[in-house]
Amino acid sequence: MIYKSDQIYTEDGCFSGYMKVENGKIYDFLIDAGTDEVIDYTGYRIIPGIFDTHNHGTMGYTIMGDVKNKEAHVRGYLKGLASQGVTAVLATADLPFFTTLAQMASLELDGAKIIGIHSEGPFLNRVGEKGIDTGHPEITDELLEKMVDEAGGILKLVALAPELPHADEAIAYFKGKGIRVAFAHSNCNYEEAVTAFRKGITVTTHTANVMSGIHHRRMGGLGACILDAYVNNELICDFMHVSKEMIDLILRCKTPDKIMLVSDNTPLSGAPVGRYMLTVNEDNRMAVNIDEKGYCLSDTGRLCGSTKPVLTGIGNLVEQLQVPMETAIQMASLNPARVYGIGDHKGSLAIGKDADFVVINNNYEACYTYSEGRMIYNSEKDTDLFNQAYLNEIAFCEDK
């Protein structure tokens, strides 16, 4: 099949013409398609499929907690991601979902592909603005082994606070298994954070959020994250979690290849204004509030994940910070693909790579999403994706 657009964002830049796809791969880029059949997306932009490496749920589907019908939640979750331009994901789950995700990762489903599991915690030390320490389990050999075993070989990232007792042993254990470790929810100062990076931490979780901040006499954990030339920074660009000015500062400090745009979405992505009960982990549920601006807030005012997809972040960077579209796309697709070992066949539009691409409009909304040449989302037909039952039966709680 051949696809036409006046804005096709390839690995070598944007061009006007045709993209030919055969057997799920990008076969060629053409200036003239001749008499071949063409799907015309002129007026829309064709960009690489997004690889969201930090996503807990969307559209009323969760991958957190011991809920019923886990397989149905995973299927709905992956389809919901496709509606947001995501073709690959590190499913950011907790232990009750590990086995289900591992079993479904190899299936050809009608949605984004599971590249691996991201475990944000459970070894976290909540700090920062309006931070409340909710505790954490002890780091033990038994728990570490259980995480690896139940993930069935697809655990790709574990995020932890390096100051916790036995965190060094956990970092060494996961490194030995070929699993990346992230700096997350930490009270470390600058020097302690740098030391943790040298011990093997290579990713910083939702950079700037839930970490000690920058002061003119104390650079904090955040300062270490953005000054270190080697660590890869996750970054939420909804302009809620991190201010526009701080994002500008981060982008001036880090080279573009070290930034990975993430959503940190929860099942409440796409939910209407209201009050809900959000599953935080297998032992903890929290009342949260979605306000008119899209903030997902606890009763104490703390942000509890994002409700905006990565596409929103791309639009914010391009339209408000004048980041080149090519750079924003790289941070959303190719960078995470390279970090997690799939950059040779995913993450950009290039000859020989998988035909993972999204057709977006000028509002940075996904209109059509393709995975390996197969359409997995069509905005004209897939119009009822939100799992209203999750809000009604599980998440909703009465107003105070």
Beta strands, then each sheet from edge to edge (+ up, - down):
strand 1: 2-10
strand 2: 13-22
strand 3: 25-30
strand 4: 38-40
strand 5: 45-48
strand 6: 50-55
strand 7: 57-58
strand 8: 61-62
strand 9: 86-92
strand 10: 113-120
strand 11: 155-160
strand 12: 180-183
strand 13: 203-204
strand 14: 232-236
strand 15: 259-262
strand 16: 274-281
strand 17: 284-290
strand 18: 296-298
strand 19: 357-360
strand 20: 366-371
strand 21: 374-378
sheet 1: 3+ 2- 1+ 4+
sheet 2: 3+ 2- 1+ 5+ 19- 20+ 21-
sheet 3: 6+ 9+ 10+ 11+ 12+ 13+ 14+ 15+
sheet 4: 7+ 8-
sheet 5: 16+ 17- 18+
end
